[in-house]
Amino acid sequence: MKKIIAYIRKEKANVVIEKLEDAGVKGMTLLDANALAEWADKDAFSFSIQYVQKYSSVVKIEMVCNDENSDNLVNIISENGRTGHSGDGWVFVSPIDKAVRIKTGAVNDFDSL
């Protein structure tokens, strides 16, 4: 299993989510986030007293998938999240060593993903 974490522009979120669902993703976590410093969009940033630097608003997408689906999902995020400008975001992929379904206590039962 793999965990995919992506940081993308807010204005690209709807199309990325739609394409992921079309590819069979059953669920994901979405969070509003702020990209700071060099990750900020150089053309559309704001200054923050809270962060004491420039930032841009982004969406963080988290999901877990089978190993064989990870490359396809990363490509979907990259292709549909790309504008060609600074601040388009990042996609990170890491292994999942163990998963416990809270409802049933099942360990590493990935069939429901």
N, CA, C and O atoms as a Tinker XYZ file with bonds, in Angstrom:
   452  protein
     1  N      0.839000   -1.183000    0.000000    73     2
     2  CA     0.000000    0.000000    0.000000    64     1     3
     3  C      0.876000    1.235000    0.000000    63     2     4     5
     4  O      2.005000    1.218000    0.490000    81     3
     5  N      0.336000    2.305000   -0.558000    73     3     6
     6  CA     1.025000    3.593000   -0.636000    64     5     7
     7  C      0.126000    4.690000   -0.089000    63     6     8     9
     8  O     -1.099000    4.624000   -0.196000    81     7
     9  N      0.750000    5.691000    0.495000    73     7    10
    10  CA     0.051000    6.902000    0.907000    64     9    11
    11  C      0.494000    8.003000   -0.033000    63    10    12    13
    12  O      1.688000    8.228000   -0.229000    81    11
    13  N     -0.474000    8.685000   -0.610000    73    11    14
    14  CA    -0.196000    9.808000   -1.505000    64    13    15
    15  C     -0.644000   11.081000   -0.799000    63    14    16    17
    16  O     -1.775000   11.181000   -0.323000    81    15
    17  N      0.254000   12.040000   -0.741000    73    15    18
    18  CA    -0.065000   13.365000   -0.223000    64    17    19
    19  C      0.271000   14.356000   -1.321000    63    18    20    21
    20  O      1.391000   14.374000   -1.833000    81    19
    21  N     -0.701000   15.178000   -1.680000    73    19    22
    22  CA    -0.498000   16.167000   -2.740000    64    21    23
    23  C     -0.897000   17.545000   -2.241000    63    22    24    25
    24  O     -1.893000   17.697000   -1.534000    81    23
    25  N     -0.121000   18.536000   -2.612000    73    23    26
    26  CA    -0.435000   19.940000   -2.357000    64    25    27
    27  C     -0.646000   20.584000   -3.719000    63    26    28    29
    28  O      0.272000   20.641000   -4.536000    81    27
    29  N     -1.867000   21.072000   -3.960000    73    27    30
    30  CA    -2.186000   21.649000   -5.269000    64    29    31
    31  C     -2.863000   23.007000   -5.096000    63    30    32    33
    32  O     -3.319000   23.355000   -4.006000    81    31
    33  N     -2.918000   23.761000   -6.180000    73    31    34
    34  CA    -3.620000   25.044000   -6.184000    64    33    35
    35  C     -5.110000   24.817000   -5.925000    63    34    36    37
    36  O     -5.689000   23.841000   -6.403000    81    35
    37  N     -5.721000   25.722000   -5.169000    73    35    38
    38  CA    -7.153000   25.591000   -4.882000    64    37    39
    39  C     -7.991000   25.568000   -6.154000    63    38    40    41
    40  O     -8.960000   24.815000   -6.248000    81    39
    41  N     -7.628000   26.377000   -7.117000    73    39    42
    42  CA    -8.442000   26.467000   -8.329000    64    41    43
    43  C     -8.370000   25.195000   -9.184000    63    42    44    45
    44  O     -9.175000   25.033000  -10.101000    81    43
    45  N     -7.429000   24.298000   -8.904000    73    43    46
    46  CA    -7.328000   23.042000   -9.643000    64    45    47
    47  C     -7.959000   21.870000   -8.883000    63    46    48    49
    48  O     -8.053000   20.765000   -9.417000    81    47
    49  N     -8.391000   22.107000   -7.643000    73    47    50
    50  CA    -8.865000   21.021000   -6.781000    64    49    51
    51  C    -10.067000   20.285000   -7.366000    63    50    52    53
    52  O    -10.080000   19.054000   -7.375000    81    51
    53  N    -11.065000   20.994000   -7.848000    73    51    54
    54  CA   -12.279000   20.327000   -8.340000    64    53    55
    55  C    -11.988000   19.355000   -9.470000    63    54    56    57
    56  O    -12.493000   18.232000   -9.467000    81    55
    57  N    -11.187000   19.771000  -10.430000    73    55    58
    58  CA   -10.904000   18.893000  -11.565000    64    57    59
    59  C    -10.039000   17.715000  -11.125000    63    58    60    61
    60  O    -10.254000   16.596000  -11.593000    81    59
    61  N     -9.065000   17.935000  -10.238000    73    59    62
    62  CA    -8.226000   16.838000   -9.757000    64    61    63
    63  C     -9.082000   15.816000   -9.009000    63    62    64    65
    64  O     -8.951000   14.615000   -9.245000    81    63
    65  N     -9.944000   16.270000   -8.122000    73    63    66
    66  CA   -10.810000   15.366000   -7.352000    64    65    67
    67  C    -11.733000   14.582000   -8.279000    63    66    68    69
    68  O    -11.905000   13.375000   -8.113000    81    67
    69  N    -12.320000   15.259000   -9.243000    73    67    70
    70  CA   -13.213000   14.587000  -10.200000    64    69    71
    71  C    -12.472000   13.496000  -10.968000    63    70    72    73
    72  O    -12.998000   12.397000  -11.141000    81    71
    73  N    -11.266000   13.787000  -11.425000    73    71    74
    74  CA   -10.487000   12.795000  -12.184000    64    73    75
    75  C    -10.066000   11.626000  -11.299000    63    74    76    77
    76  O    -10.038000   10.485000  -11.759000    81    75
    77  N     -9.736000   11.896000  -10.033000    73    75    78
    78  CA    -9.403000   10.807000   -9.114000    64    77    79
    79  C    -10.607000    9.903000   -8.873000    63    78    80    81
    80  O    -10.470000    8.680000   -8.842000    81    79
    81  N    -11.782000   10.500000   -8.702000    73    79    82
    82  CA   -12.997000    9.700000   -8.527000    64    81    83
    83  C    -13.295000    8.888000   -9.778000    63    82    84    85
    84  O    -13.692000    7.727000   -9.684000    81    83
    85  N    -13.107000    9.492000  -10.953000    73    83    86
    86  CA   -13.301000    8.762000  -12.214000    64    85    87
    87  C    -12.359000    7.562000  -12.312000    63    86    88    89
    88  O    -12.695000    6.557000  -12.938000    81    87
    89  N    -11.177000    7.668000  -11.691000    73    87    90
    90  CA   -10.185000    6.593000  -11.722000    64    89    91
    91  C    -10.463000    5.522000  -10.669000    63    90    92    93
    92  O     -9.728000    4.540000  -10.569000    81    91
    93  N    -11.531000    5.713000   -9.881000    73    91    94
    94  CA   -11.925000    4.693000   -8.928000    64    93    95
    95  C    -11.546000    4.957000   -7.482000    63    94    96    97
    96  O    -11.743000    4.089000   -6.632000    81    95
    97  N    -11.010000    6.129000   -7.178000    73    95    98
    98  CA   -10.684000    6.445000   -5.790000    64    97    99
    99  C    -11.985000    6.564000   -5.013000    63    98   100   101
   100  O    -12.862000    7.350000   -5.373000    81    99
   101  N    -12.109000    5.782000   -3.945000    73    99   102
   102  CA   -13.349000    5.741000   -3.165000    64   101   103
   103  C    -13.396000    6.793000   -2.075000    63   102   104   105
   104  O    -14.478000    7.144000   -1.605000    81   103
   105  N    -12.249000    7.303000   -1.665000    73   103   106
   106  CA   -12.226000    8.296000   -0.611000    64   105   107
   107  C    -10.871000    8.962000   -0.507000    63   106   108   109
   108  O     -9.850000    8.386000   -0.882000    81   107
   109  N    -10.870000   10.171000    0.002000    73   107   110
   110  CA    -9.646000   10.925000    0.209000    64   109   111
   111  C     -9.923000   11.971000    1.265000    63   110   112   113
   112  O    -11.080000   12.274000    1.555000    81   111
   113  N     -8.890000   12.516000    1.832000    73   111   114
   114  CA    -9.013000   13.596000    2.794000    64   113   115
   115  C     -8.560000   14.877000    2.127000    63   114   116   117
   116  O     -7.523000   14.913000    1.464000    81   115
   117  N     -9.353000   15.938000    2.306000    73   115   118
   118  CA    -9.022000   17.242000    1.734000    64   117   119
   119  C     -8.882000   18.247000    2.857000    63   118   120   121
   120  O     -9.722000   18.308000    3.754000    81   119
   121  N     -7.825000   19.032000    2.809000    73   119   122
   122  CA    -7.575000   20.036000    3.822000    64   121   123
   123  C     -7.161000   21.344000    3.170000    63   122   124   125
   124  O     -6.414000   21.350000    2.191000    81   123
   125  N     -7.652000   22.460000    3.721000    73   123   126
   126  CA    -7.121000   23.752000    3.316000    64   125   127
   127  C     -5.773000   23.920000    3.982000    63   126   128   129
   128  O     -5.615000   23.605000    5.161000    81   127
   129  N     -4.801000   24.414000    3.235000    73   127   130
   130  CA    -3.458000   24.597000    3.768000    64   129   131
   131  C     -2.861000   25.866000    3.186000    63   130   132   133
   132  O     -3.412000   26.450000    2.253000    81   131
   133  N     -1.751000   26.283000    3.732000    73   131   134
   134  CA    -1.021000   27.449000    3.226000    64   133   135
   135  C      0.392000   27.039000    2.873000    63   134   136   137
   136  O      1.095000   26.444000    3.690000    81   135
   137  N      0.811000   27.354000    1.656000    73   135   138
   138  CA     2.174000   27.099000    1.214000    64   137   139
   139  C      3.010000   28.331000    1.543000    63   138   140   141
   140  O      2.626000   29.454000    1.213000    81   139
   141  N      4.140000   28.122000    2.185000    73   139   142
   142  CA     4.966000   29.238000    2.640000    64   141   143
   143  C      6.247000   29.366000    1.836000    63   142   144   145
   144  O      6.725000   28.407000    1.230000    81   143
   145  N      6.790000   30.582000    1.846000    73   143   146
   146  CA     8.105000   30.897000    1.302000    64   145   147
   147  C      8.238000   30.447000   -0.149000    63   146   148   149
   148  O      7.461000   30.878000   -1.001000    81   147
   149  N      9.217000   29.581000   -0.441000    73   147   150
   150  CA     9.470000   29.190000   -1.827000    64   149   151
   151  C      8.344000   28.362000   -2.430000    63   150   152   153
   152  O      8.230000   28.284000   -3.654000    81   151
   153  N      7.508000   27.741000   -1.600000    73   151   154
   154  CA     6.379000   26.974000   -2.118000    64   153   155
   155  C      5.234000   27.885000   -2.521000    63   154   156   157
   156  O      4.332000   27.453000   -3.240000    81   155
   157  N      5.248000   29.136000   -2.076000    73   155   158
   158  CA     4.161000   30.063000   -2.385000    64   157   159
   159  C      4.197000   30.444000   -3.859000    63   158   160   161
   160  O      5.264000   30.532000   -4.466000    81   159
   161  N      3.032000   30.664000   -4.414000    73   159   162
   162  CA     2.905000   31.127000   -5.791000    64   161   163
   163  C      3.459000   32.541000   -5.864000    63   162   164   165
   164  O      2.920000   33.451000   -5.234000    81   163
   165  N      4.519000   32.733000   -6.618000    73   163   166
   166  CA     5.190000   34.036000   -6.687000    64   165   167
   167  C      4.326000   35.119000   -7.319000    63   166   168   169
   168  O      4.592000   36.306000   -7.130000    81   167
   169  N      3.293000   34.730000   -8.069000    73   167   170
   170  CA     2.427000   35.698000   -8.735000    64   169   171
   171  C      1.123000   35.960000   -7.988000    63   170   172   173
   172  O      0.405000   36.901000   -8.327000    81   171
   173  N      0.802000   35.150000   -6.979000    73   171   174
   174  CA    -0.492000   35.304000   -6.300000    64   173   175
   175  C     -0.378000   35.042000   -4.801000    63   174   176   177
   176  O     -1.243000   34.398000   -4.208000    81   175
   177  N      0.688000   35.542000   -4.198000    73   175   178
   178  CA     0.861000   35.305000   -2.772000    64   177   179
   179  C      0.300000   36.459000   -1.955000    63   178   180   181
   180  O      0.003000   37.530000   -2.485000    81   179
   181  N      0.161000   36.223000   -0.665000    73   179   182
   182  CA    -0.244000   37.243000    0.293000    64   181   183
   183  C      0.803000   37.285000    1.389000    63   182   184   185
   184  O      1.566000   36.337000    1.576000    81   183
   185  N      0.831000   38.390000    2.104000    73   183   186
   186  CA     1.712000   38.459000    3.270000    64   185   187
   187  C      0.900000   38.183000    4.519000    63   186   188   189
   188  O     -0.260000   38.583000    4.618000    81   187
   189  N      1.515000   37.497000    5.471000    73   187   190
   190  CA     0.819000   37.120000    6.686000    64   189   191
   191  C      1.591000   37.569000    7.911000    63   190   192   193
   192  O      2.788000   37.312000    8.037000    81   191
   193  N      0.895000   38.239000    8.808000    73   191   194
   194  CA     1.506000   38.572000   10.091000    64   193   195
   195  C      1.671000   37.296000   10.904000    63   194   196   197
   196  O      2.650000   37.142000   11.634000    81   195
   197  N      0.714000   36.385000   10.779000    73   195   198
   198  CA     0.780000   35.127000   11.514000    64   197   199
   199  C      2.039000   34.337000   11.149000    63   198   200   201
   200  O      2.735000   33.832000   12.030000    81   199
   201  N      2.331000   34.232000    9.841000    73   199   202
   202  CA     3.490000   33.464000    9.399000    64   201   203
   203  C      4.735000   34.324000    9.262000    63   202   204   205
   204  O      5.840000   33.793000    9.155000    81   203
   205  N      4.581000   35.619000    9.262000    73   203   206
   206  CA     5.651000   36.592000    9.083000    64   205   207
   207  C      6.397000   36.336000    7.765000    63   206   208   209
   208  O      7.622000   36.441000    7.701000    81   207
   209  N      5.662000   36.012000    6.755000    73   207   210
   210  CA     6.220000   35.839000    5.423000    64   209   211
   211  C      5.090000   35.688000    4.408000    63   210   212   213
   212  O      3.913000   35.758000    4.761000    81   211
   213  N      5.456000   35.484000    3.161000    73   211   214
   214  CA     4.444000   35.335000    2.126000    64   213   215
   215  C      3.922000   33.908000    2.084000    63   214   216   217
   216  O      4.633000   32.962000    2.420000    81   215
   217  N      2.666000   33.766000    1.665000    73   215   218
   218  CA     2.043000   32.449000    1.571000    64   217   219
   219  C      1.015000   32.465000    0.460000    63   218   220   221
   220  O      0.585000   33.528000    0.011000    81   219
   221  N      0.622000   31.276000    0.018000    73   219   222
   222  CA    -0.506000   31.131000   -0.897000    64   221   223
   223  C     -1.368000   29.978000   -0.391000    63   222   224   225
   224  O     -0.861000   29.034000    0.215000    81   223
   225  N     -2.655000   30.061000   -0.641000    73   223   226
   226  CA    -3.591000   29.027000   -0.201000    64   225   227
   227  C     -3.543000   27.843000   -1.153000    63   226   228   229
   228  O     -3.536000   28.012000   -2.372000    81   227
   229  N     -3.509000   26.634000   -0.580000    73   227   230
   230  CA    -3.469000   25.412000   -1.369000    64   229   231
   231  C     -4.434000   24.398000   -0.767000    63   230   232   233
   232  O     -4.975000   24.613000    0.318000    81   231
   233  N     -4.644000   23.304000   -1.470000    73   231   234
   234  CA    -5.426000   22.182000   -0.965000    64   233   235
   235  C     -4.471000   21.004000   -0.789000    63   234   236   237
   236  O     -3.661000   20.704000   -1.666000    81   235
   237  N     -4.586000   20.348000    0.359000    73   235   238
   238  CA    -3.816000   19.134000    0.622000    64   237   239
   239  C     -4.750000   17.951000    0.437000    63   238   240   241
   240  O     -5.816000   17.886000    1.049000    81   239
   241  N     -4.344000   17.019000   -0.409000    73   239   242
   242  CA    -5.107000   15.798000   -0.664000    64   241   243
   243  C     -4.303000   14.629000   -0.099000    63   242   244   245
   244  O     -3.113000   14.490000   -0.380000    81   243
   245  N     -4.966000   13.790000    0.698000    73   243   246
   246  CA    -4.334000   12.578000    1.225000    64   245   247
   247  C     -5.183000   11.378000    0.856000    63   246   248   249
   248  O     -6.410000   11.430000    0.931000    81   247
   249  N     -4.525000   10.290000    0.454000    73   247   250
   250  CA    -5.239000    9.055000    0.147000    64   249   251
   251  C     -4.294000    7.870000    0.273000    63   250   252   253
   252  O     -3.073000    8.018000    0.217000    81   251
   253  N     -4.878000    6.700000    0.444000    73   251   254
   254  CA    -4.128000    5.452000    0.465000    64   253   255
   255  C     -4.622000    4.614000   -0.706000    63   254   256   257
   256  O     -5.817000    4.575000   -1.000000    81   255
   257  N     -3.682000    3.945000   -1.368000    73   255   258
   258  CA    -4.057000    3.144000   -2.536000    64   257   259
   259  C     -3.178000    1.905000   -2.620000    63   258   260   261
   260  O     -2.174000    1.790000   -1.917000    81   259
   261  N     -3.569000    0.985000   -3.488000    73   259   262
   262  CA    -2.745000   -0.185000   -3.778000    64   261   263
   263  C     -1.477000    0.258000   -4.504000    63   262   264   265
   264  O     -1.472000    1.262000   -5.217000    81   263
   265  N     -0.406000   -0.505000   -4.310000    73   263   266
   266  CA     0.866000   -0.167000   -4.947000    64   265   267
   267  C      0.723000    0.030000   -6.456000    63   266   268   269
   268  O      1.289000    0.958000   -7.034000    81   267
   269  N     -0.052000   -0.870000   -7.082000    73   267   270
   270  CA    -0.157000   -0.829000   -8.548000    64   269   271
   271  C     -0.931000    0.395000   -9.053000    63   270   272   273
   272  O     -0.816000    0.740000  -10.229000    81   271
   273  N     -1.707000    1.051000   -8.205000    73   271   274
   274  CA    -2.463000    2.237000   -8.627000    64   273   275
   275  C     -1.729000    3.552000   -8.371000    63   274   276   277
   276  O     -2.142000    4.594000   -8.882000    81   275
   277  N     -0.657000    3.522000   -7.595000    73   275   278
   278  CA    -0.042000    4.772000   -7.151000    64   277   279
   279  C      0.497000    5.624000   -8.304000    63   278   280   281
   280  O      0.279000    6.835000   -8.326000    81   279
   281  N      1.189000    5.014000   -9.248000    73   279   282
   282  CA     1.743000    5.798000  -10.363000    64   281   283
   283  C      0.640000    6.463000  -11.174000    63   282   284   285
   284  O      0.771000    7.626000  -11.556000    81   283
   285  N     -0.443000    5.743000  -11.440000    73   283   286
   286  CA    -1.558000    6.310000  -12.192000    64   285   287
   287  C     -2.183000    7.497000  -11.453000    63   286   288   289
   288  O     -2.477000    8.527000  -12.060000    81   287
   289  N     -2.383000    7.348000  -10.150000    73   287   290
   290  CA    -2.994000    8.440000   -9.374000    64   289   291
   291  C     -2.080000    9.645000   -9.282000    63   290   292   293
   292  O     -2.550000   10.781000   -9.333000    81   291
   293  N     -0.788000    9.417000   -9.148000    73   291   294
   294  CA     0.173000   10.528000   -9.149000    64   293   295
   295  C      0.130000   11.255000  -10.493000    63   294   296   297
   296  O      0.165000   12.485000  -10.533000    81   295
   297  N      0.055000   10.506000  -11.585000    73   295   298
   298  CA    -0.034000   11.127000  -12.918000    64   297   299
   299  C     -1.318000   11.946000  -13.060000    63   298   300   301
   300  O     -1.294000   13.042000  -13.621000    81   299
   301  N     -2.434000   11.423000  -12.557000    73   299   302
   302  CA    -3.705000   12.155000  -12.630000    64   301   303
   303  C     -3.589000   13.480000  -11.878000    63   302   304   305
   304  O     -4.009000   14.521000  -12.383000    81   303
   305  N     -3.022000   13.440000  -10.680000    73   303   306
   306  CA    -2.864000   14.669000   -9.890000    64   305   307
   307  C     -1.939000   15.643000  -10.608000    63   306   308   309
   308  O     -2.247000   16.829000  -10.725000    81   307
   309  N     -0.812000   15.144000  -11.085000    73   307   310
   310  CA     0.177000   16.009000  -11.737000    64   309   311
   311  C     -0.361000   16.651000  -13.015000    63   310   312   313
   312  O     -0.211000   17.854000  -13.228000    81   311
   313  N     -0.983000   15.843000  -13.849000    73   311   314
   314  CA    -1.467000   16.351000  -15.135000    64   313   315
   315  C     -2.619000   17.328000  -14.964000    63   314   316   317
   316  O     -2.685000   18.335000  -15.669000    81   315
   317  N     -3.524000   17.046000  -14.040000    73   315   318
   318  CA    -4.707000   17.894000  -13.876000    64   317   319
   319  C     -4.484000   19.049000  -12.908000    63   318   320   321
   320  O     -5.289000   19.979000  -12.863000    81   319
   321  N     -3.406000   19.004000  -12.134000    73   319   322
   322  CA    -3.088000   20.088000  -11.216000    64   321   323
   323  C     -2.104000   21.092000  -11.781000    63   322   324   325
   324  O     -1.854000   22.130000  -11.168000    81   323
   325  N     -1.548000   20.797000  -12.936000    73   323   326
   326  CA    -0.484000   21.617000  -13.523000    64   325   327
   327  C     -1.030000   22.848000  -14.238000    63   326   328   329
   328  O     -1.972000   22.765000  -15.026000    81   327
   329  N     -0.412000   23.997000  -13.943000    73   327   330
   330  CA    -0.674000   25.218000  -14.704000    64   329   331
   331  C      0.569000   25.655000  -15.463000    63   330   332   333
   332  O      0.482000   26.459000  -16.392000    81   331
   333  N      1.724000   25.130000  -15.071000    73   331   334
   334  CA     2.983000   25.534000  -15.683000    64   333   335
   335  C      3.629000   26.716000  -14.989000    63   334   336   337
   336  O      4.651000   27.228000  -15.447000    81   335
   337  N      3.035000   27.153000  -13.881000    73   335   338
   338  CA     3.563000   28.303000  -13.146000    64   337   339
   339  C      4.138000   27.866000  -11.806000    63   338   340   341
   340  O      3.829000   26.790000  -11.294000    81   339
   341  N      4.967000   28.718000  -11.263000    73   339   342
   342  CA     5.505000   28.481000   -9.932000    64   341   343
   343  C      4.356000   28.320000   -8.946000    63   342   344   345
   344  O      3.345000   29.015000   -9.050000    81   343
   345  N      4.505000   27.407000   -7.990000    73   343   346
   346  CA     3.465000   27.204000   -6.991000    64   345   347
   347  C      2.429000   26.165000   -7.361000    63   346   348   349
   348  O      1.395000   26.076000   -6.700000    81   347
   349  N      2.676000   25.365000   -8.411000    73   347   350
   350  CA     1.716000   24.320000   -8.794000    64   349   351
   351  C      1.597000   23.225000   -7.748000    63   350   352   353
   352  O      0.565000   22.558000   -7.679000    81   351
   353  N      2.612000   23.025000   -6.940000    73   351   354
   354  CA     2.510000   22.076000   -5.837000    64   353   355
   355  C      3.457000   20.906000   -5.931000    63   354   356   357
   356  O      4.376000   20.881000   -6.750000    81   355
   357  N      3.208000   19.929000   -5.063000    73   355   358
   358  CA     4.028000   18.724000   -4.954000    64   357   359
   359  C      3.131000   17.518000   -4.715000    63   358   360   361
   360  O      2.020000   17.644000   -4.200000    81   359
   361  N      3.638000   16.336000   -5.102000    73   359   362
   362  CA     3.000000   15.069000   -4.770000    64   361   363
   363  C      4.065000   14.188000   -4.116000    63   362   364   365
   364  O      5.159000   14.015000   -4.652000    81   363
   365  N      3.729000   13.636000   -2.951000    73   363   366
   366  CA     4.639000   12.759000   -2.227000    64   365   367
   367  C      3.996000   11.383000   -2.093000    63   366   368   369
   368  O      2.791000   11.275000   -1.870000    81   367
   369  N      4.802000   10.331000   -2.228000    73   367   370
   370  CA     4.321000    8.955000   -2.113000    64   369   371
   371  C      5.203000    8.234000   -1.096000    63   370   372   373
   372  O      6.430000    8.306000   -1.164000    81   371
   373  N      4.568000    7.543000   -0.157000    73   371   374
   374  CA     5.321000    6.785000    0.838000    64   373   375
   375  C      4.621000    5.454000    1.106000    63   374   376   377
   376  O      3.418000    5.327000    0.876000    81   375
   377  N      5.370000    4.461000    1.593000    73   375   378
   378  CA     4.771000    3.153000    1.869000    64   377   379
   379  C      3.929000    3.172000    3.142000    63   378   380   381
   380  O      4.187000    3.939000    4.069000    81   379
   381  N      2.928000    2.318000    3.160000    73   379   382
   382  CA     2.109000    2.091000    4.354000    64   381   383
   383  C      2.502000    0.712000    4.874000    63   382   384   385
   384  O      2.367000   -0.279000    4.157000    81   383
   385  N      2.981000    0.639000    6.100000    73   383   386
   386  CA     3.421000   -0.628000    6.680000    64   385   387
   387  C      2.289000   -1.381000    7.351000    63   386   388   389
   388  O      2.289000   -2.612000    7.387000    81   387
   389  N      1.318000   -0.640000    7.887000    73   387   390
   390  CA     0.236000   -1.297000    8.611000    64   389   391
   391  C     -0.976000   -0.388000    8.607000    63   390   392   393
   392  O     -0.857000    0.836000    8.661000    81   391
   393  N     -2.156000   -1.012000    8.541000    73   391   394
   394  CA    -3.413000   -0.269000    8.624000    64   393   395
   395  C     -4.397000   -1.069000    9.471000    63   394   396   397
   396  O     -4.539000   -2.278000    9.292000    81   395
   397  N     -5.066000   -0.398000   10.384000    73   395   398
   398  CA    -6.055000   -1.048000   11.242000    64   397   399
   399  C     -7.397000   -0.363000   11.013000    63   398   400   401
   400  O     -7.519000    0.846000   11.208000    81   399
   401  N     -8.388000   -1.117000   10.606000    73   399   402
   402  CA    -9.733000   -0.569000   10.425000    64   401   403
   403  C    -10.367000   -0.435000   11.805000    63   402   404   405
   404  O    -10.562000   -1.434000   12.498000    81   403
   405  N    -10.686000    0.782000   12.205000    73   403   406
   406  CA   -11.178000    1.058000   13.543000    64   405   407
   407  C    -12.484000    0.327000   13.822000    63   406   408   409
   408  O    -12.656000   -0.224000   14.910000    81   407
   409  N    -13.402000    0.310000   12.870000    73   407   410
   410  CA   -14.713000   -0.310000   13.066000    64   409   411
   411  C    -14.619000   -1.790000   13.422000    63   410   412   413
   412  O    -15.314000   -2.259000   14.324000    81   411
   413  N    -13.757000   -2.531000   12.712000    73   411   414
   414  CA   -13.713000   -3.978000   12.881000    64   413   415
   415  C    -12.449000   -4.492000   13.572000    63   414   416   417
   416  O    -12.416000   -5.625000   14.052000    81   415
   417  N    -11.422000   -3.663000   13.620000    73   415   418
   418  CA   -10.138000   -4.106000   14.163000    64   417   419
   419  C     -9.318000   -4.901000   13.171000    63   418   420   421
   420  O     -8.238000   -5.387000   13.509000    81   419
   421  N     -9.817000   -5.044000   11.935000    73   419   422
   422  CA    -9.080000   -5.796000   10.906000    64   421   423
   423  C     -7.753000   -5.103000   10.608000    63   422   424   425
   424  O     -7.677000   -3.879000   10.504000    81   423
   425  N     -6.716000   -5.918000   10.475000    73   423   426
   426  CA    -5.377000   -5.406000   10.197000    64   425   427
   427  C     -5.037000   -5.698000    8.738000    63   426   428   429
   428  O     -5.174000   -6.828000    8.269000    81   427
   429  N     -4.598000   -4.677000    8.041000    73   427   430
   430  CA    -4.149000   -4.775000    6.653000    64   429   431
   431  C     -5.201000   -5.374000    5.726000    63   430   432   433
   432  O     -4.867000   -6.113000    4.800000    81   431
   433  N     -6.454000   -5.061000    5.970000    73   431   434
   434  CA    -7.561000   -5.474000    5.105000    64   433   435
   435  C     -7.807000   -4.331000    4.117000    63   434   436   437
   436  O     -8.616000   -3.441000    4.377000    81   435
   437  N     -7.107000   -4.363000    2.993000    73   435   438
   438  CA    -7.113000   -3.249000    2.054000    64   437   439
   439  C     -8.177000   -3.366000    0.978000    63   438   440   441
   440  O     -8.245000   -2.519000    0.086000    81   439
   441  N     -9.006000   -4.395000    1.042000    73   439   442
   442  CA   -10.012000   -4.592000   -0.002000    64   441   443
   443  C    -11.009000   -3.459000   -0.089000    63   442   444   445
   444  O    -11.584000   -3.223000   -1.151000    81   443
   445  N    -11.225000   -2.753000    1.011000    73   443   446
   446  CA   -12.235000   -1.685000    0.998000    64   445   447
   447  C    -11.692000   -0.351000    0.488000    63   446   448   449
   448  O    -12.441000    0.621000    0.393000    81   447
   449  N    -10.411000   -0.294000    0.163000    73   447   450
   450  CA    -9.839000    0.969000   -0.315000    64   449   451
   451  C    -10.134000    1.209000   -1.760000    63   450   452
   452  O     -9.723000    2.229000   -2.313000    81   451
